[in-house]
Amino acid sequence: MQVSLSYWFLRGRGLYGNRMRSLLVLKDSSSLLLRQHGLDTSGAYQYFVLRAQKIALSHGYEIINWEETFNDFGSKLSRKTVVHNWLGGGVAEKVVAAGLRCIVSNQDKWYLDHLDAPWEGFYMNEPLTNITNHQQQKLILGGEVCMWGEHIDASDIEQTIWPRAAAAAEKAKRHKAYREYTKRLKPQKKEKDQKETTSP
């Protein structure tokens, strides 16, 4: 499969809910525009996402949206949409069943800033859970681990990321042999430990 380098991540999450409602209520001109077009805040959110998709596609970009857009109005998304599954399980199988592509990054399994999540859990996370159809499996483009910076700084970033990111990378490559991975992990851990003890 050839991977395009021209993806445009349109997000599509933070606009909805209280933020968008307060923005639209505060702006009289926005409220008037919504009333003229018969839209409520949900309709405005959908209009914005779909309009942004059209613009990005017209410039030749591949498009990625967070899963909320699929959950709220998936049947209206462009068939070229890649859905970024981050909230949890069960969404990826619905996305590929709808014929859309998906990146798996469920926060309860592959978010590095969840400091209580051990590397074993990262490895045991299966992006293809409940997706048995071979053609639908091909629609899972891979996985992504996410590192948000609220809980880390330069003093702990390496041990926060490794070896958990390596475990997720192994799983994304479809290595299934857990015991083999633990053997491959030992030299990496030894090298990391040596660097830490020899660092000034």
N, C-alpha and C positions, 0 to 999 in steps of 0.2 A: 504494500500500500504506500503510495506517495503522500508525503505530508506537506501541506502547504505552509509556507512561512508567512502568509499574509492573513493571519487570523485577526479579527477585531473583537475584543472582549467588550460587549455592550452592557454587561452587568444586568441591570433590570431588577434590582432588589430594593435598594434604599429609597427609591422614589415613592414607594407605595406606603400605605398606612398613615400614621399620624403626621409624619413629616410632610407628605404631599398634601394631606388635608389642610394642615395649618398654612402651608404655602399658598394654596389656592384660595383659602378663606381670606387670608390677609391681602391678597391682591384682587381688588374689585374687578379689574379688567379681566383677570383669569376667570373669576366666577361668572362674569357676563359671557365670556367666550364659551365656557362650559354649558351654560344655559342655552345659548344660541344653537349649540350643536347637540343639545339633548344628552350631555354626558355628565355622569357623576365622577367622583374621584377614581373609582375603579376603571371606568371607561376611559378617563384621561390617561391613566397609567398604561392601559392596553394600547391606546392610540399612540402614545409616545414611544413605547417599545417597538411596535410594528413599523412606525414611521422611521425610527432609527435603523431598523433592519433593512428597510428599502434603500435608505441612503447608503449604508455600508455595502450592500450587495451591488448597487449601481456603480460603485467604485472598484468592484472586483474582489472585495474582501470575503473571506470565510467568516461566519459570525458565531459567537459564543454568548449564551445568556445563562444566568443563574437559574436554578430549577424552579424558582417561584413563578417565572413566566410560563413554564410548562404546566405547573400545578394550577395556575389561574386561567390560562387560555391556550393550552397546548395545541389544540386543533387549529388555531389561527396563526401559529408561528410559521415562518418560512420552512419549507421542507429541507432547507439547507442549514438549519439551526443545529449547532452543537450545544447540548444542554449540560451545564456544569452541575452535577449532583453533589451537594455539599451538606445537606441537612441530615441525611441519614439513609437507612436502608429502604428498599422497596421501590425507590423512584427509578433507578437505572433500568430495571426490567420493564417498567411502564413506558419509559422513553424509547427503548429499542423496539418494543412491541408496536409503538406508533410509527416506527420507521425512521426515527431521528437518531443522530449520533450522540454519544455521551462520554463525558470525562467523569470518572468516579473520584470523589474526594471527601467522603462522608466524615463530618467533623468528629463524630464519636470514635472514629477509628484512625484517621490519618491527619489529624491536626496536631502539629508538633508542639503547639503552645498548651495543649492539654497535658500538663506535666505528670499527671497520674497514669497516663497510658504507657505501658511497658512496650519494649520493642517486639516482644512475642505477639502482642495484640496487633501491631502493625503488620507483622508477617502473616498472621492468621486471617486477616481481612481478605475476603475474596470478592474482587470486583464483578465476577460473573455469577454471583449468587442468584439462583432461580432462573438463570438464562441458559436454557439447554439447546435452543435452536442455533445451529452453527452460523446461519446468515445473520441472526441478531447479535451473536457474540462478536462478529466482525464490526458491529456498530459501536462497540465499546472501544474508544480510541486509546484508552489507557487510564492511568491514575495520576493524581497530583497530591503531594503532601504540602500543607500550608503552614507557614511560620508567621504568626502575628507577633508583634514586638512588645505588647503590653507587659509581659511577664519576664522578659529577658534583657540582658545587656551584654556588653563585650566580655564580661567575666564568665558567663555561662552558656554562650551561644553554641559552642561546639558540642558540649555534652548534652545540650537540649536537642540538637539536630541528630547527632550520631549516637548509637547505631540505628536509630528508628527509621531515619530516611532511607538508609541502605536496605533495611528489611522491606520497606514498601517498594523500593525499586526492584528488588528481587521478585516480589510477588507480581508486580506489574509486568515483569518479563515472563510471567507464567511458570516460574520455577515452583514446583509443588513439593519438593523433598525438603521438609523442615530440618531433618537431621543433617542433610548435606549443607544446608545454609549455616547451621550452628558451627559446623567444621570450618566453613569458609570465613565465618565471622571472627574466629579466634585470632588469626594473624592480623586482621584489621585492628582488633581490640588491643593486641600486644603492641603493635606499632603506635597506636594512639597513646597508650599508657607510657611508652618509652619517650615519646615527644613531650608529654606532660611533665615527666620527671626530669628531663634535660632542659626544659625551657627555663629562661632566667626569671 
